[in-house]
């Protein structure tokens, strides 16, 4: 069974937490839920 992480919120903290989780476990499926039009990110 594949592990999943659901992040609620696309502000600065949500994508940062999702990226950290993927670095810790690259096999993890990460889903970000955001109610607004934009998700925060940086290059």
N, CA, C and O atoms as a GROMACS GRO file, in nm:
protein
  172
    1UNK      N    1   0.085  -0.118   0.000
    1UNK     CA    2   0.000   0.000   0.000
    1UNK      C    3   0.090   0.124   0.000
    1UNK      O    4   0.181   0.136   0.082
    2UNK      N    5   0.062   0.215  -0.092
    2UNK     CA    6   0.140   0.338  -0.105
    2UNK      C    7   0.100   0.438   0.003
    2UNK      O    8  -0.018   0.456   0.031
    3UNK      N    9   0.200   0.503   0.062
    3UNK     CA   10   0.172   0.606   0.163
    3UNK      C   11   0.136   0.736   0.094
    3UNK      O   12   0.192   0.770  -0.010
    4UNK      N   13   0.042   0.808   0.154
    4UNK     CA   14  -0.003   0.937   0.101
    4UNK      C   15   0.001   1.042   0.210
    4UNK      O   16  -0.024   1.014   0.327
    5UNK      N   17   0.032   1.163   0.169
    5UNK     CA   18   0.027   1.278   0.258
    5UNK      C   19  -0.062   1.382   0.193
    5UNK      O   20  -0.040   1.419   0.078
    6UNK      N   21  -0.163   1.429   0.265
    6UNK     CA   22  -0.250   1.534   0.215
    6UNK      C   23  -0.217   1.660   0.292
    6UNK      O   24  -0.228   1.664   0.415
    7UNK      N   25  -0.178   1.765   0.220
    7UNK     CA   26  -0.145   1.894   0.278
    7UNK      C   27  -0.261   1.987   0.248
    7UNK      O   28  -0.297   2.006   0.132
    8UNK      N   29  -0.318   2.045   0.351
    8UNK     CA   30  -0.430   2.138   0.333
    8UNK      C   31  -0.375   2.279   0.343
    8UNK      O   32  -0.329   2.321   0.449
    9UNK      N   33  -0.381   2.351   0.234
    9UNK     CA   34  -0.334   2.489   0.230
    9UNK      C   35  -0.216   2.505   0.136
    9UNK      O   36  -0.118   2.432   0.144
   10UNK      N   37  -0.227   2.602   0.046
   10UNK     CA   38  -0.123   2.625  -0.053
   10UNK      C   39  -0.044   2.751  -0.026
   10UNK      O   40   0.021   2.804  -0.116
   11UNK      N   41  -0.049   2.801   0.098
   11UNK     CA   42   0.034   2.916   0.134
   11UNK      C   43   0.180   2.874   0.141
   11UNK      O   44   0.215   2.767   0.092
   12UNK      N   45   0.262   2.955   0.201
   12UNK     CA   46   0.406   2.926   0.205
   12UNK      C   47   0.438   2.797   0.280
   12UNK      O   48   0.530   2.726   0.241
   13UNK      N   49   0.364   2.765   0.385
   13UNK     CA   50   0.394   2.647   0.467
   13UNK      C   51   0.356   2.516   0.403
   13UNK      O   52   0.426   2.416   0.420
   14UNK      N   53   0.247   2.511   0.329
   14UNK     CA   54   0.199   2.386   0.270
   14UNK      C   55   0.297   2.324   0.171
   14UNK      O   56   0.338   2.210   0.190
   15UNK      N   57   0.334   2.397   0.065
   15UNK     CA   58   0.429   2.342  -0.031
   15UNK      C   59   0.567   2.313   0.031
   15UNK      O   60   0.635   2.220  -0.010
   16UNK      N   61   0.607   2.393   0.128
   16UNK     CA   62   0.734   2.369   0.196
   16UNK      C   63   0.730   2.237   0.270
   16UNK      O   64   0.825   2.159   0.264
   17UNK      N   65   0.621   2.210   0.341
   17UNK     CA   66   0.606   2.083   0.413
   17UNK      C   67   0.599   1.966   0.315
   17UNK      O   68   0.655   1.859   0.341
   18UNK      N   69   0.530   1.985   0.203
   18UNK     CA   70   0.520   1.880   0.102
   18UNK      C   71   0.657   1.847   0.042
   18UNK      O   72   0.690   1.730   0.024
   19UNK      N   73   0.736   1.949   0.013
   19UNK     CA   74   0.869   1.928  -0.043
   19UNK      C   75   0.960   1.856   0.055
   19UNK      O   76   1.035   1.766   0.017
   20UNK      N   77   0.953   1.894   0.182
   20UNK     CA   78   1.034   1.829   0.285
   20UNK      C   79   0.995   1.682   0.297
   20UNK      O   80   1.082   1.595   0.307
   21UNK      N   81   0.866   1.654   0.297
   21UNK     CA   82   0.818   1.516   0.307
   21UNK      C   83   0.869   1.432   0.190
   21UNK      O   84   0.907   1.317   0.209
   22UNK      N   85   0.870   1.488   0.068
   22UNK     CA   86   0.919   1.416  -0.049
   22UNK      C   87   1.069   1.392  -0.040
   22UNK      O   88   1.118   1.289  -0.088
   23UNK      N   89   1.143   1.486   0.019
   23UNK     CA   90   1.287   1.465   0.035
   23UNK      C   91   1.314   1.353   0.134
   23UNK      O   92   1.407   1.274   0.116
   24UNK      N   93   1.234   1.346   0.239
   24UNK     CA   94   1.250   1.241   0.340
   24UNK      C   95   1.209   1.105   0.284
   24UNK      O   96   1.277   1.005   0.308
   25UNK      N   97   1.099   1.101   0.209
   25UNK     CA   98   1.049   0.975   0.152
   25UNK      C   99   1.007   0.998   0.007
   25UNK      O  100   0.892   1.033  -0.019
   26UNK      N  101   1.098   0.977  -0.089
   26UNK     CA  102   1.067   1.003  -0.230
   26UNK      C  103   0.951   0.919  -0.285
   26UNK      O  104   0.892   0.957  -0.386
   27UNK      N  105   0.918   0.808  -0.222
   27UNK     CA  106   0.809   0.723  -0.269
   27UNK      C  107   0.672   0.773  -0.224
   27UNK      O  108   0.569   0.723  -0.270
   28UNK      N  109   0.669   0.870  -0.136
   28UNK     CA  110   0.546   0.923  -0.079
   28UNK      C  111   0.464   0.997  -0.185
   28UNK      O  112   0.519   1.075  -0.263
   29UNK      N  113   0.335   0.971  -0.188
   29UNK     CA  114   0.245   1.046  -0.277
   29UNK      C  115   0.195   1.167  -0.199
   29UNK      O  116   0.136   1.153  -0.092
   30UNK      N  117   0.218   1.286  -0.253
   30UNK     CA  118   0.181   1.410  -0.184
   30UNK      C  119   0.073   1.481  -0.263
   30UNK      O  120   0.085   1.500  -0.384
   31UNK      N  121  -0.033   1.519  -0.193
   31UNK     CA  122  -0.145   1.592  -0.254
   31UNK      C  123  -0.162   1.722  -0.176
   31UNK      O  124  -0.171   1.721  -0.054
   32UNK      N  125  -0.165   1.836  -0.248
   32UNK     CA  126  -0.186   1.966  -0.185
   32UNK      C  127  -0.324   2.016  -0.224
   32UNK      O  128  -0.358   2.025  -0.342
   33UNK      N  129  -0.404   2.048  -0.123
   33UNK     CA  130  -0.538   2.103  -0.146
   33UNK      C  131  -0.536   2.252  -0.115
   33UNK      O  132  -0.494   2.294  -0.007
   34UNK      N  133  -0.581   2.332  -0.210
   34UNK     CA  134  -0.585   2.476  -0.194
   34UNK      C  135  -0.718   2.526  -0.249
   34UNK      O  136  -0.754   2.494  -0.363
   35UNK      N  137  -0.790   2.603  -0.170
   35UNK     CA  138  -0.921   2.652  -0.211
   35UNK      C  139  -0.914   2.773  -0.303
   35UNK      O  140  -1.008   2.802  -0.376
   36UNK      N  141  -0.802   2.843  -0.299
   36UNK     CA  142  -0.787   2.963  -0.380
   36UNK      C  143  -0.736   2.932  -0.521
   36UNK      O  144  -0.725   2.816  -0.561
   37UNK      N  145  -0.707   3.038  -0.594
   37UNK     CA  146  -0.664   3.024  -0.732
   37UNK      C  147  -0.515   2.992  -0.746
   37UNK      O  148  -0.474   2.932  -0.845
   38UNK      N  149  -0.434   3.032  -0.647
   38UNK     CA  150  -0.289   3.020  -0.661
   38UNK      C  151  -0.230   2.940  -0.545
   38UNK      O  152  -0.281   2.940  -0.434
   39UNK      N  153  -0.119   2.871  -0.577
   39UNK     CA  154  -0.041   2.799  -0.477
   39UNK      C  155   0.095   2.864  -0.471
   39UNK      O  156   0.158   2.890  -0.574
   40UNK      N  157   0.143   2.891  -0.349
   40UNK     CA  158   0.272   2.955  -0.331
   40UNK      C  159   0.384   2.856  -0.361
   40UNK      O  160   0.375   2.739  -0.325
   41UNK      N  161   0.491   2.904  -0.427
   41UNK     CA  162   0.608   2.821  -0.453
   41UNK      C  163   0.726   2.911  -0.481
   41UNK      O  164   0.710   3.030  -0.510
   42UNK      N  165   0.844   2.855  -0.474
   42UNK     CA  166   0.965   2.929  -0.514
   42UNK      C  167   1.057   2.835  -0.588
   42UNK      O  168   1.050   2.713  -0.571
   43UNK      N  169   1.143   2.890  -0.669
   43UNK     CA  170   1.234   2.808  -0.750
   43UNK      C  171   1.360   2.774  -0.677
   43UNK      O  172   1.447   2.705  -0.732
   0.00000   0.00000   0.00000
